Amino acid sequence: MMWRDANVLGVRRIWGRPGRRCAEVEVRIVSAPSGAVVLGDGEPCRAVAYESVTGLPEPGEWVRLEVSALARGLGTGGHAMVTARPGLLPVDPAPGGHLVKARYMPDQVMVAGVDEQDTPAHALLSAPIEDLTLAGAPW
């Protein structure tokens, strides 16, 4: 992983439904490791923040970025990823979900599986097999 610290210069746009919005922000790198050959101190770039992971950063705020894919020209659409807002901890998510996305990774997220007891699909999935049909399924 390639980390950089940056200051948010401005918010370009926000989209999505409340609680799960995304923000595209303009940032300027303020700290890169010694010997960094890409995305060094003072360089501008764009970054994406996911509200459910970090909250939505504000102009003037310090953010931590993960820039590996951007530095290699991979599928980020030319964006770094906001991984943390060190000056502000996000609110803990509502309890629920027993599946861990990205197991053994530093940024694990808990999600509810479709077969968990508190999900709307649980009754359908636990029904006797003879009660299951494809009626109403998209073709």
ZAFI-552200 format. One line per field, with one value per residue (C-alpha): residue number from 1; x, y, z. Coordinates in nm, 3 decimals. Example, Ala and Ser with C-alpha at 12.3 -4.5 7.8 and 13.67 -1.06 7.14 Angstrom:
<rs>
num: 1|2
X: 1.230|1.367
Y: -0.450|-0.106
Z: 0.780|0.714
</rs>
This chain:
<rs>
num: 1|2|3|4|5|6|7|8|9|10|11|12|13|14|15|16|17|18|19|20|21|22|23|24|25|26|27|28|29|30|31|32|33|34|35|36|37|38|39|40|41|42|43|44|45|46|47|48|49|50|51|52|53|54|55|56|57|58|59|60|61|62|63|64|65|66|67|68|69|70|71|72|73|74|75|76|77|78|79|80|81|82|83|84|85|86|87|88|89|90|91|92|93|94|95|96|97|98|99|100|101|102|103|104|105|106|107|108|109|110|111|112|113|114|115|116|117|118|119|120|121|122|123|124|125|126|127|128|129|130|131|132|133|134|135|136|137|138|139
X: 0.000|0.115|0.003|-0.007|-0.141|-0.325|-0.530|-0.874|-0.886|-1.249|-1.541|-1.608|-1.932|-2.133|-2.369|-2.571|-2.832|-2.775|-2.557|-2.403|-2.291|-1.961|-1.761|-1.504|-1.256|-0.960|-0.657|-0.295|-0.039|0.131|0.329|0.481|0.746|1.105|1.205|0.850|0.876|0.506|0.248|0.501|0.464|0.274|0.116|-0.258|-0.489|-0.849|-0.974|-1.294|-1.438|-1.715|-1.946|-2.005|-1.628|-1.479|-1.759|-1.745|-1.434|-1.462|-1.233|-0.931|-0.941|-0.643|-0.704|-0.501|-0.501|-0.422|-0.267|-0.130|-0.377|-0.365|0.016|0.009|-0.264|-0.509|-0.888|-0.955|-1.065|-0.768|-0.853|-0.683|-0.898|-0.963|-0.896|-0.910|-0.979|-0.724|-0.876|-1.222|-1.334|-1.648|-1.955|-1.969|-2.204|-2.535|-2.495|-2.580|-2.416|-2.184|-1.989|-1.653|-1.567|-1.196|-1.103|-0.753|-0.722|-0.674|-1.003|-1.259|-1.628|-1.907|-2.208|-2.530|-2.549|-2.873|-2.922|-2.886|-3.188|-3.258|-3.267|-3.588|-3.469|-3.418|-3.780|-3.766|-3.432|-3.537|-3.868|-3.910|-3.771|-4.113|-4.237|-3.969|-4.052|-3.908|-4.235|-4.159|-3.791|-3.647|-3.568
Y: 0.000|0.351|0.615|0.992|1.266|1.550|1.862|1.885|2.187|2.150|1.918|1.862|1.667|1.442|1.170|0.879|0.839|0.974|0.750|0.589|0.894|0.935|1.254|1.347|1.590|1.791|1.746|1.851|1.601|1.738|1.433|1.147|0.897|0.989|0.851|0.864|0.904|0.968|1.179|1.370|1.667|1.957|1.755|1.791|1.500|1.393|1.147|0.961|0.932|0.690|0.830|0.489|0.437|0.777|1.028|1.317|1.538|1.916|2.176|2.247|1.901|1.665|1.322|1.005|0.859|0.520|0.584|0.248|0.197|0.563|0.559|0.253|0.384|0.110|0.120|0.404|0.648|0.868|0.898|0.825|0.672|0.853|0.594|0.810|1.154|1.152|1.457|1.300|0.947|0.834|0.724|0.350|0.171|0.029|-0.325|-0.610|-0.837|-1.124|-1.141|-0.968|-0.813|-0.811|-1.060|-1.029|-0.681|-0.364|-0.209|-0.478|-0.398|-0.602|-0.674|-0.873|-1.188|-1.259|-1.575|-1.406|-1.427|-1.051|-1.005|-0.991|-1.283|-1.522|-1.644|-1.718|-1.898|-2.106|-2.214|-2.582|-2.649|-2.744|-2.391|-2.224|-2.113|-1.885|-1.690|-1.320|-1.376|-1.152|-1.323
Z: 0.000|-0.076|0.175|0.144|0.368|0.199|0.262|0.108|-0.123|-0.224|-0.280|-0.652|-0.613|-0.381|-0.498|-0.360|-0.092|0.260|0.472|0.161|-0.033|-0.213|-0.247|-0.507|-0.353|-0.477|-0.251|-0.230|-0.103|0.209|0.313|0.115|0.226|0.154|-0.183|-0.324|-0.701|-0.768|-0.589|-0.385|-0.154|-0.308|-0.590|-0.645|-0.716|-0.688|-0.430|-0.350|0.001|0.098|0.363|0.522|0.565|0.648|0.639|0.392|0.423|0.424|0.263|0.483|0.642|0.663|0.508|0.465|0.114|-0.035|-0.377|-0.500|-0.786|-0.888|-0.896|-1.122|-1.352|-1.254|-1.240|-0.997|-1.264|-1.177|-0.808|-0.480|-0.205|0.124|0.393|0.704|0.843|1.126|1.294|1.315|1.390|1.206|1.400|1.468|1.225|1.343|1.478|1.247|1.000|1.067|0.742|0.713|0.377|0.293|0.563|0.705|0.558|0.765|0.656|0.729|0.694|0.851|0.630|0.662|0.451|0.266|0.474|0.815|1.043|1.058|0.678|0.473|0.257|0.551|0.554|0.183|0.206|0.506|0.347|0.252|-0.094|-0.231|-0.150|-0.362|-0.718|-0.981|-1.003|-1.028|-1.105|-1.380|-1.707
</rs>
